[in-house]
Amino acid sequence: MTALTLLPHLFLHCSLYQTLSCTNCCHVLGKFYCSTPAHLNYKMNLYNIDNSVVYRYTLGEDFQQVIPSSQAPVTLEICQCYEEEIEKQKVLLEMSLDRLSKLEKEVLPPPEQDF
């Protein structure tokens, strides 16, 4: 599991912050502002993640897993095949539900009506 580390306090434009980094690769992910001047209070006690590294990291996961070359990326054609299969399954499910409701009507007595 990827763990995050807060490094010692640093100062930037009168703000006190800690650097947020990955313990596996020591790459800096962002900052955690501990104290800020009044005009930056919206950043205080928040994790500010650097957008340029977001594509490389997923919180709670180990190092990025490389996709084996044997696995082809999902293409539009593959998505269309999946959608066709899903539609077929929907039709089969609807047919099964219709048959089940007909069987229930035949087997189960009609509900008694209280007036």
Beta strands, then each sheet from edge to edge (+ up, - down):
strand 1: 4-12
strand 2: 15-22
strand 3: 28-35
strand 4: 47-49
sheet 1: 1+ 2- 3+ 4-
end
